[in-house]
Amino acid sequence: MNMTATSELAARLKQNVGQVIVGKEDSIDLLLVALLCGGHVLLEDAPGTGKTLMAKALATSLHCQFTRIQFTPDLLPSDLSGINFYNQKTGDFQFRPGPLFTHILLADEINRATPRTQSSLLECMEERQITVDGQTHVLERPFFVIATQNPVENQGTFPLPEAQLDRFLLKMQVGYPTSHEAVNILQRFKTGSPLDHLSAVASAQEIRDAQDRYAEVTVSDDLLTYIVAIVEATRSHQDVILGASPRGSQGLMRASQAYAILRGRDFVTPDDVKYLAKPVLAHRLVLTPQARIRQDYARTVIDEVLATVAVPTEDTLGVR
């Protein structure tokens, strides 16, 4: 699959998801960015804003295996990974795969599970494999986790630890629709859900080909320096205890490459990096207690960082 075919694939998926989701083109773009570069997404917003619907619309658009898990406090790690059970007929232990053995995983209300269960996702999200009783099972590509959480409810929830937040390539908010979009939603869902009539427009192999292709997008050395400068600036900000890690800089580079494909280009621009800096980096910052009480202040920190880091010029980038 060449670059043009990858761009057309992304456009096809975006159009298909748009049959269900009204507006929210930026949110759909970010989902596709994560899918193309093999990352995972954390959707955080108020109830009823379409988080689960958006995830299911994308999953339905792919001819891939899809699993939805409703996270609850009594969910155990083995409920996700699977178990070795004793088969009395054969006299042997056999492995029964859990719901993590899938292509697209919707982890609904992930912060309702205990930290022990949440931690069972770390290996599969980062290394695409699951270890049960000392035996490692490799997950088939693509493996894409879309997790949702409700930020306004604290009772019965367990905040995601920094180590797990860092496993998500992007953290994004869907947001409320505009008045015009809200009317369109009512019209579209008046006689039923359009999700029921949605069909797949891409195969698992097409996604694998696209994931192999995105890394060929050109990122100049000056842009690599720019990405590193942004990440390092988060570590020296006065309101940040722990800034973004090298995994964050790699994520920003990969996401920028995938976003360039969505825009029909085979090279990354500074605007790509600036657009993706907040969804890629903001959730990786550990703020001071004083700054933490300010809502979405991590995104403000990223804005301040972007305003202080020098942007490469077209002459140094060699943009075509």
C-alpha angles and dihedrals in degrees: 000000000000127000094266092052090050091051090049090049091054091048090050092051092046092051092048094050087047089065087071105025117062112217115327092120091156091055092049090049091054092050090052091047090057092045094051096050097039098251133135131241134220113202112199122179145114119295116277098025094116103261096138093037092055092049092048092047091055092045091050089051090061124072089225137113110275128196129183120199121190103212115220134168092256094054112119128208090244089056086066105034100036133238143255107242130188113249107209092196095058098026091229137108113251129193117240108197118228128220092278088078095087141095101241117030121191108198100193116204091353093180091067091072121086120259089253091059093041090055091057087072095059098082097044094046095050105030102024092232139098127216118206121176091344095308119114121217119194116223119229119245133281097048109170124172119200110184127186131199137176112233097193098061122073104165112099094005133115116209113234112255119241092251091060095041087056089059090065113087092203138020114195144169123223096203131198119300123249118254091260092049091047090056090049090051091054091048093048095048097037095103099028142304117310086211088076090064098041118117134197117268101178135047129223090250092055089053091049090050091049091050089053091049104048093074089066090071108113119249113182121224090247090056091049088053089048092053092049091048091054093049093046091049090059089060094056098044112122094232096049125088095180121019132201118301130225086268086063093053091048090049092051091051094047093045091049090052092051092046090053089058090052087055092050096251133123093208136060123239130200089252089061090054094046092048093053099039095091100046091043102041111022096077091050094063122097107208130204115264091253093052094042093069091061109092115246090352091145088068089051089053090055090050090052091048092050090051092056102042115086113244118226115246127233090251092060094040096050091219112190 
